[in-house]
Amino acid sequence: MRPKTISDEEILEIVRSCVLNEGPAVSTQIIADQVGVSQATLFKRFGNKVHLISRALLLGVEAPNLVRALEADVDRDKPKEQLLEMAIKLHAFFEKMVPCWSALRSAGIEPPENLPKEAPPVRARLALENWIRTLQEEGIVQAQENPETLSIALIGALQTRSFRRHIIRDIYMTQSDEEYVKEIVAFAWRALSKKEEP
């Protein structure tokens, strides 16, 4: 048997690019030509077109990498800097994820109705929630609000910018991504650090 000359991840990156540039109706022949393999090879490795597109757009490699980064132990010496690193990774992920999920919907491929607790979106939220809870329990931050609320608010703020850019096509945002993420983290850190008024 001949060894693979291109990895599944490389193929999926090309498929993702084809779908985002040409739309979900892009032919498997165009995809195969871009990859440099036959359609038969694509189907042998990925089954059918729906499975191929689903694998490419669900960001199978990036999502677990993001979750692992968010599940890291709290850096008690530099928690604000750690929060900024996590926010940068979340924003970068959403910049890829939002157009991919939009393309999935356009292709008529719906995500599961109820995600399992092990699914990356749930694990990412729980990881950030646990990170905040640890800071609260150890007295590193003063915020008394529910960590679930705080984690969803932060994730939402980061995800919304990508949604506005890729779905709404809001071209009038004036800040760079870097400025936006830094400001969101500064705002979140002030909220975490402020003691609740009686």
KOLKERO-620698 format. One record per residue (C-alpha): x negated, y negated, z; residue in three letters. Coordinates in steps of 0.001 Angstrom, whole numbers. Layout:
N
X	Y	Z	ALA
...
This chain:
198
0	0	0	MET
-1331	-3447	-955	ARG
-1922	-5809	2006	PRO
198	-8951	2324	LYS
-1564	-11947	855	THR
824	-14486	2386	ILE
2252	-14329	5892	SER
5945	-14384	6707	ASP
5443	-17730	8471	GLU
3871	-19242	5342	GLU
6751	-17957	3214	ILE
9320	-19337	5641	LEU
7619	-22756	5602	GLU
7875	-22810	1790	ILE
11500	-21633	1897	VAL
12307	-24383	4418	ARG
10736	-26992	2156	SER
12635	-25685	-902	CYS
15981	-25719	911	VAL
15458	-29181	2397	LEU
14319	-30622	-953	ASN
16695	-28806	-3321	GLU
19625	-27972	-1023	GLY
20848	-24596	254	PRO
22000	-23555	-3231	ALA
18362	-23403	-4383	VAL
17823	-20186	-6315	SER
15689	-17384	-4942	THR
13807	-17513	-8268	GLN
12682	-21083	-7522	ILE
11700	-20019	-4006	ILE
9828	-16962	-5303	ALA
7996	-19113	-7864	ASP
6942	-21571	-5138	GLN
5767	-18724	-2887	VAL
3995	-16976	-5757	GLY
5777	-13637	-5375	VAL
8653	-11882	-7116	SER
12266	-12127	-5994	GLN
12068	-8399	-5253	ALA
9206	-9019	-2832	THR
11214	-11731	-1044	LEU
14206	-9417	-667	PHE
12007	-6518	450	LYS
10508	-8632	3221	ARG
13580	-10625	4271	PHE
16650	-8692	3137	GLY
18980	-11096	1349	ASN
19103	-14827	612	LYS
21259	-15646	3651	VAL
18833	-13883	5972	HIS
15856	-15565	4280	LEU
17362	-19049	4601	ILE
18528	-18400	8167	SER
15051	-17275	9243	ARG
13467	-20313	7588	ALA
15869	-22889	9018	LEU
16182	-21525	12550	LEU
12525	-22417	13183	LEU
11715	-19013	14597	GLY
8082	-19838	15378	VAL
8408	-23452	16490	GLU
11260	-22939	18975	ALA
9465	-20360	21192	PRO
6301	-22486	21114	ASN
8297	-25477	22353	LEU
9911	-23412	25107	VAL
6531	-22138	26314	ARG
5236	-25715	26507	ALA
8272	-26804	28544	LEU
8007	-23808	30877	GLU
4474	-24756	31939	ALA
3824	-25375	35637	ASP
4328	-28902	36925	VAL
1182	-31023	36748	ASP
1449	-32510	40239	ARG
-1439	-34908	39618	ASP
-70	-36387	36387	LYS
3661	-35622	36117	PRO
4486	-38771	34105	LYS
1789	-37926	31546	GLU
3097	-34351	31413	GLN
6609	-35671	30805	LEU
5283	-37754	27902	LEU
3582	-34675	26400	GLU
6825	-32690	26714	MET
8833	-35548	25170	ALA
6427	-35806	22223	ILE
6829	-32055	21581	LYS
10617	-32248	21909	LEU
10803	-35176	19492	HIS
8562	-33421	16944	ALA
10751	-30324	17217	PHE
13967	-32327	16692	PHE
12444	-34016	13646	GLU
12230	-30540	12079	LYS
15325	-29014	13676	MET
17998	-31624	12857	VAL
17648	-31461	9046	PRO
17308	-27671	9206	CYS
20532	-27203	11181	TRP
22291	-29611	8843	SER
21133	-27506	5873	ALA
22304	-24340	7643	LEU
25769	-25808	7996	ARG
25729	-26927	4354	SER
24862	-23363	3382	ALA
27905	-22155	5341	GLY
25722	-20372	7893	ILE
27061	-21059	11362	GLU
24976	-20606	14507	PRO
26311	-18095	17042	PRO
29457	-19288	18833	GLU
27905	-18830	22271	ASN
24141	-18894	22628	LEU
22659	-16369	25053	PRO
20723	-17697	28048	LYS
17496	-16522	26370	GLU
18114	-18663	23263	ALA
15451	-21387	22795	PRO
17862	-24369	23094	PRO
19151	-23064	26430	VAL
15706	-22064	27700	ARG
14276	-25469	26759	ALA
16972	-27301	28710	ARG
16593	-24981	31696	LEU
12807	-25405	31641	ALA
13084	-29202	31740	LEU
15768	-28942	34418	GLU
13519	-26712	36564	ASN
10592	-29087	36041	TRP
12698	-32010	37351	ILE
14033	-29909	40243	ARG
10481	-29014	41298	THR
9520	-32704	41297	LEU
12577	-33491	43431	GLN
12011	-30651	45893	GLU
8371	-31610	46398	GLU
9212	-35298	46851	GLY
7202	-36343	43778	ILE
10281	-38173	42457	VAL
13103	-39789	44417	GLN
16073	-39292	42075	ALA
18934	-37381	43665	GLN
20938	-36867	40468	GLU
21566	-33334	39279	ASN
18532	-32056	37298	PRO
20901	-30672	34660	GLU
22294	-34150	34015	THR
18822	-35677	33857	LEU
17448	-33004	31502	SER
20418	-33258	29117	ILE
20168	-37064	29119	ALA
16463	-36943	28230	LEU
16911	-34256	25569	ILE
19871	-36172	24135	GLY
17920	-39417	23907	ALA
15130	-37671	22022	LEU
17443	-35699	19734	GLN
19622	-38689	18869	THR
16831	-40560	17072	ARG
16323	-37619	14698	SER
20091	-37319	14231	PHE
20351	-41005	13356	ARG
17449	-40746	10893	ARG
18362	-37506	9108	HIS
22158	-37284	9363	ILE
23449	-40849	9656	ILE
20552	-42224	7566	ARG
20050	-45161	9928	ASP
17089	-46842	8224	ILE
17255	-49937	10407	TYR
15493	-48629	13520	MET
12517	-50900	14101	THR
10379	-48938	16567	GLN
7901	-46288	15519	SER
8572	-42768	16799	ASP
5624	-43122	19164	GLU
6957	-46381	20613	GLU
10433	-44907	20984	TYR
9267	-41761	22778	VAL
7005	-43746	25128	LYS
9841	-46119	25989	GLU
12306	-43282	26600	ILE
9779	-41599	28912	VAL
9127	-44876	30762	ALA
12887	-45330	31206	PHE
13334	-41718	32356	ALA
10408	-41975	34757	TRP
11847	-45153	36315	ARG
15162	-43333	36782	ALA
13417	-40331	38335	LEU
11283	-42464	40629	SER
14039	-44757	41900	LYS
15651	-43844	45191	LYS
19427	-43692	45045	GLU
21146	-46563	46858	GLU
23302	-45477	49838	PRO
